[in-house]
């Protein structure tokens, strides 16, 4: 099933209709949209300050946490590789 790509203006219109007092179920029925998609659009609209094209700006703490998580993931992967190598070489010595 092909996914339909909705433009920013359409999403804003749907969210504004939903926020104006019309029930989400009614908007979903009128426009042939899934109610869960409208709810997701409402959350995105709120988090992105009304513009679906903007990416969420991360605070410096969130950026640092993201970097540290990636570094930890890389170090764990290196450790696991070294453990495997040590077990392989220790078996061949016996």
Protein Blocks (a to p, Z undefined) as FASTA:
>chain_A
ZZddddfklmmmmmmmmmnopafklmmmmnopafklmmmmmmmmmmnnopakbccdddfk
lmmmmmmmmmmmmmmmmmmmmmmmmmmmmmmmZZ
